[in-house]
Amino acid sequence: MSKLGKTNAEFKLIEEGDKILVGLSGGKDSLTMIHAMKEQQRRAPFKFDFIAVTISYGMGENYSALAEHCKEHGIEHVVKDTQTYDLAKDKIRKNSSFCSFFSRMRRGYLYSVAQELGCNKVALGHHMDDAAESFFMNFIYNGQLRSLAPRYTAENGLIVIRPLIQMRERQLRAFVVDNGIEAIGDEACPAMRFDVKMPHARANTKEMLAKMEQDFPDLFTSLNAAFKNISVDSFFLTED
């Protein structure tokens, strides 16, 4: 909570009067986030509201346990039913990686529900490991220096925030384990039901970073600092 509070103060993520949609997949990251947001409500010297929203892909998912968990902890929860799974059958070619397709569709539905519910912000559960992996994936595979911003404004005007962006993945995993919270894992991944190529880029990058951290224990601390200390004029930029 200390780290979350500092991140919030640094990037002005949660503010007075906000109504925030929190994307809740049921995984360890989003489960940690809804509990952190609930505790933040109690601690913050200002008022804000949030609602957890789960996007159903139309695969016959059963979110009753997740709904019951939210009810038990006094967290408002909505499940948005979609036909994304059936749509993917027509849109995705055999043996192709399609995580980006589901990610785009899920994000689009979250934005739509946020507008329907009168929310001005959408909170996503990305953490520091995600930011580091995205940076190196863009660097290695796309030739681009790009990561995950703590806060940005989407094209539709919604403000997207990442309250956990300075947390480590292992911290979030420890939270659900230590508190006996049952998280949804890879069994809910739509890719498991398709004959498709699994995304190796992220797995390879995660493995690379793990090896780097063994040699340089302060790697993620340095990356966190570097993401805020960018010398743009030192790169190969042309003057327009």
C-alpha positions, 0 to 999 in steps of 0.5 A: 500500500505504501508503494501504491500510495507513492505511485498514485501521488507521483503520477496522479492516478486516482483523484477526488471524485473519480469513478474508475472501472477496474478490469478484473480477469480473476488473475493474481494481478487484477485480484490484488488490484481490486483489494488495493483499490478497496484499501485505498478507498479507506485510507485516501483523504478524498473520495472516489468510486470504483467498479470491477468489470470482468469481460466474458469471451463467450466460452462458457466461463463460470465467474460465480466464484469471482462474483462471490468473492467481490460480494464478500468483500463489498466490491461492486462487480459486473460481468460483460458477456461478449462473443469474442471467442466465436468471432476469433474463430473467423478472424484468426488464421490457424497456427497464428498467435492471437493474444493481441486480438483478444487483448484489443477486443477486451480493451475495447469492451472495457472502454465501452462498459466504462462509458456506459457506467459513467466512469472517467478512468479505466484501471489496468493491472500491469506491473513493473515486470510487464513494463520491462518485458514490453520495453525489451519486446519493443526494443528487440522485435519492433526496433522501438523504445516503448513501454507502459505508461502509468497514465495516459488518455485514450482516443475516446477521452478515457484516462487509463491508469496502472496503479500497480506499475511500480510493483513486482510480479512476485509481490502480487503473487505473494499477496494472493498466496498469503491471503489464500485467494484463489486466482484464475490461471492459464486455464481461462486463456482462450488460446488453450482452446485453439490450435494456435502458436503460443506467443514465444516473444514474451516468454523468451523476454521473461526468461532473458530478464530473469537471467539478467536479474541474477547477474544484476540484482538491481536491474528492475530498480534501475529500469524503473528509474530509467523510465523516468530519466529519458534523454531524448536528445541522445538518440538518433532523431532527425529535426523536422 
